[in-house]
Amino acid sequence: MRGMAGMRGMTATLARVRLRGMYAILAGGILLIIVPVFQALFLASEGYIEAVAPVASRRDFGPLMAWSSQHAGAEIAYHLLQLVPFLLIIGLPSALRRALWARGDRASAVEVAAGVAGVLAYAVAIVIGIVATVSDAAAYASGDAAGRSAVAASFAGSYALTTTLSHIIGGTLLALSIALASWRMVRTQLLLPWVGYLGLILAALLVITAIQFSADTMQVETTLSPFSFATLALWLICIGVLLSSLRALPEESAAGSGEDVSEVTDTGDSADSAPNPQ
């Protein structure tokens, strides 16, 4: 009876891991396709690109504030589209731990903690950005010339804060989590090693992007940030496909081969103990 209960619990865990994989695919698709399409086809036609250009060229947030005051709905929708993927992957680090570590160790704990903290940092930064944009844009629209300058300066401070939270803190933490999971894939041959190598490349890109943003937190983007986010989206889709098609977790595979689950080590060297995608 105890064994049957354990198998039912393990099956429920596998179902949750697969679901997290589906969420990762959806998140990657939103980042890779929906967000850029929304920006290119809708925001660009409304003058968003022209409003952002002064921020990139001379750190002037006035035109962006003016645009946001007239297009509050579009601004909020754009931020929400950016927020949804991070909400979808909040459980991904835990799913990766279950798929890659038969038993938890310090590396797996760090992978989960850093991943969740990194995702939350991005999410909190986006929420702060929504609140700051809506409130400051309204104040900008109703203020005089001196008041508008003060509002633009205030928003610049909020912008620097969100950059620090997302690209610097969030990016570094997410890079650490992805690097640990990816190295585990490469070292143990669990899941697909080439996805592990892609994850290691992504982790390096996120760290370099964080360093670039730390040099100037007023940047709209860096030379690597668009490529880093495209790689993140691709990695999410790849890892999502692997997780959503898993047939078994490490303990399940060991139990199915007649091996004592307690004997499955963290190295995952046994081919019978490795979870395989369909």
C-alpha positions in Angstrom: 0.0 0.0 0.0 2.8 2.4 0.9 4.5 1.6 -2.5 1.3 2.3 -4.4 0.7 5.6 -2.6 4.3 6.6 -3.4 3.8 5.8 -7.1 0.6 7.8 -7.1 2.4 10.7 -5.5 5.3 10.4 -8.0 2.8 10.3 -10.9 1.2 13.5 -9.6 4.7 15.1 -9.4 5.5 14.0 -12.9 2.2 15.6 -14.1 3.2 18.9 -12.4 6.6 18.8 -14.1 5.0 18.2 -17.5 2.6 21.1 -16.8 5.5 23.4 -15.9 7.0 22.4 -19.2 3.9 23.5 -21.1 4.0 26.8 -19.3 7.6 27.2 -20.3 6.7 26.7 -24.0 3.9 29.3 -23.7 6.2 31.7 -22.0 8.9 31.3 -24.6 6.4 31.8 -27.4 5.1 35.0 -25.8 8.7 36.4 -25.4 9.8 35.2 -28.9 6.7 36.1 -31.0 3.9 37.9 -29.2 5.9 40.7 -27.5 8.0 41.6 -30.6 4.9 41.5 -32.9 2.9 43.7 -30.5 5.7 46.2 -30.4 6.3 46.2 -34.2 2.7 46.1 -35.4 0.8 48.0 -32.8 3.1 50.2 -30.7 5.3 51.3 -33.6 2.2 52.5 -35.5 1.2 54.6 -32.4 4.5 56.4 -32.3 6.1 54.4 -29.5 9.5 54.0 -31.2 9.8 57.7 -31.7 8.9 58.3 -28.0 11.6 55.9 -26.8 14.3 57.2 -29.1 15.2 60.3 -27.0 15.6 58.0 -24.0 18.2 55.9 -25.9 20.0 58.9 -27.4 20.0 61.5 -24.6 18.2 60.0 -21.6 15.2 62.3 -22.1 12.1 60.7 -20.7 9.8 63.6 -21.5 8.6 62.4 -24.9 8.0 58.9 -23.5 5.9 60.4 -20.6 3.9 62.4 -23.1 3.2 59.4 -25.2 2.3 57.2 -22.2 -0.2 59.8 -21.0 -2.0 59.5 -24.4 -1.7 55.8 -24.8 -2.0 54.5 -21.2 -3.9 51.3 -22.3 -1.3 50.3 -24.8 1.5 51.0 -22.3 -0.2 48.8 -19.7 -0.9 46.0 -22.2 2.7 46.0 -23.3 4.0 45.6 -19.8 1.4 42.9 -19.0 2.6 41.0 -22.0 6.1 41.2 -20.6 4.9 40.1 -17.2 2.9 37.0 -18.2 5.9 34.9 -19.3 7.7 35.4 -15.9 4.5 34.4 -14.0 4.3 31.3 -16.1 7.8 30.2 -15.3 7.8 30.8 -11.6 7.6 27.1 -11.0 10.1 26.1 -13.7 13.2 26.0 -11.4 11.4 23.5 -9.1 10.4 21.4 -12.1 14.0 21.3 -13.3 15.2 20.2 -9.9 12.7 17.3 -9.9 13.7 16.3 -13.5 17.5 16.5 -12.9 18.2 15.6 -9.3 17.1 12.2 -7.9 17.8 13.6 -4.5 18.2 17.3 -3.6 21.6 18.6 -2.8 23.1 22.1 -2.3 23.4 22.7 -6.0 19.7 21.9 -6.6 18.6 24.1 -3.7 20.6 27.0 -5.1 19.2 26.3 -8.6 15.6 26.6 -7.3 16.3 29.6 -4.9 18.2 31.6 -7.5 15.7 30.8 -10.3 12.6 31.8 -8.3 14.3 34.9 -7.0 15.4 35.9 -10.4 12.0 35.4 -11.9 10.4 37.4 -9.1 12.9 40.2 -9.6 11.8 40.6 -13.2 8.1 40.4 -12.3 8.4 43.0 -9.5 10.4 45.3 -11.8 7.6 45.1 -14.4 4.9 45.8 -11.9 6.9 48.8 -10.5 7.3 50.0 -14.1 3.5 49.8 -14.7 2.7 51.8 -11.5 5.4 54.4 -12.2 4.5 54.9 -15.8 0.8 55.3 -15.2 1.2 57.7 -12.2 4.0 59.7 -13.7 2.4 60.0 -17.1 -0.8 61.4 -15.6 1.2 63.9 -13.6 3.2 64.8 -16.7 0.1 65.5 -18.7 -1.4 67.8 -16.0 1.8 69.7 -15.1 3.5 72.9 -16.3 7.0 73.0 -17.8 8.8 72.9 -14.5 6.5 70.2 -13.2 7.0 68.1 -16.3 10.8 68.3 -15.9 10.4 67.1 -12.3 8.1 64.2 -13.3 10.5 63.1 -16.1 13.4 63.1 -13.6 11.3 61.1 -11.1 10.4 58.6 -13.7 14.1 58.3 -14.7 14.8 57.2 -11.1 12.1 54.6 -11.3 13.4 53.4 -14.7 16.9 53.0 -13.2 15.4 51.0 -10.3 13.5 48.6 -12.6 16.6 48.1 -14.7 18.6 47.2 -11.7 15.9 44.8 -10.4 15.3 43.1 -13.7 18.4 43.1 -15.9 21.1 43.2 -13.3 19.7 41.4 -10.2 17.1 39.3 -11.9 19.4 38.5 -14.9 22.3 37.4 -12.7 20.1 35.2 -10.5 18.4 33.6 -13.4 21.8 33.0 -15.1 23.0 31.2 -12.0 19.9 29.0 -11.9 20.1 28.2 -15.6 23.8 27.5 -15.4 23.4 25.0 -12.6 20.6 23.2 -14.3 22.4 23.2 -17.7 25.6 22.0 -16.2 23.7 19.2 -14.6 22.2 18.2 -18.0 25.6 18.2 -19.6 27.4 16.4 -16.9 24.9 13.6 -16.3 23.4 13.4 -19.8 19.9 13.8 -18.4 17.3 15.2 -20.8 19.3 16.4 -23.9 22.9 17.6 -23.4 22.7 20.1 -26.3 19.9 21.9 -24.5 22.3 22.1 -21.5 25.0 23.7 -23.7 22.4 26.2 -25.0 21.6 27.0 -21.4 25.2 27.6 -20.6 25.5 30.0 -23.5 22.3 31.7 -22.3 23.6 32.1 -18.8 26.8 33.7 -20.1 24.7 36.1 -22.3 22.6 37.1 -19.3 25.6 37.8 -17.1 27.3 39.9 -19.8 24.0 41.8 -20.4 23.7 42.5 -16.6 27.3 43.9 -16.7 26.4 46.1 -19.7 23.2 47.4 -17.9 25.2 48.1 -14.7 27.4 50.5 -16.6 24.3 52.7 -17.4 20.9 51.8 -15.8 19.2 54.4 -18.1 19.8 52.3 -21.2 16.8 51.1 -23.2 18.7 48.1 -24.4 22.3 47.0 -24.7 24.1 45.5 -27.7 23.4 42.0 -26.3 20.0 42.3 -24.5 17.8 41.6 -27.6 19.8 38.5 -28.4 19.8 37.4 -24.7 16.1 37.6 -24.5 15.6 35.8 -27.8 17.9 33.1 -26.6 16.0 32.9 -23.3 12.8 32.4 -25.2 14.3 29.7 -27.4 15.7 27.9 -24.3 12.3 28.1 -22.6 10.7 26.5 -25.6 13.3 23.7 -25.8 13.3 22.9 -22.0 9.5 23.1 -22.1 9.3 20.5 -24.8 11.6 18.2 -22.9 9.8 18.5 -19.6 6.3 18.2 -21.1 7.3 15.0 -22.8 9.0 13.3 -19.8 8.0 9.6 -19.3 9.5 9.4 -15.8 11.4 11.3 -13.1 14.7 9.9 -11.7 13.0 8.1 -8.8 10.3 6.6 -11.0 12.9 5.3 -13.5 14.9 3.7 -10.7 11.8 2.1 -9.2 10.7 0.8 -12.6 14.0 -0.9 -13.1 13.8 -2.6 -9.7 16.5 -0.4 -8.2 16.2 0.9 -4.7 15.2 4.6 -5.0 17.4 5.4 -2.0 20.4 4.2 -4.0 19.9 6.7 -6.8 22.7 9.1 -6.4 22.9 12.7 -7.5 25.4 11.9 -10.3 22.6 10.2 -12.3 25.2 8.1 -14.1 22.9 5.1 -14.5 21.0 5.1 -17.8 18.1 3.4 -16.1 17.8 6.4 -13.7 17.8 9.1 -16.3 14.4 10.6 -17.3 13.9 10.4 -21.0 11.6 12.6 -23.1 9.2 10.8 -25.4 
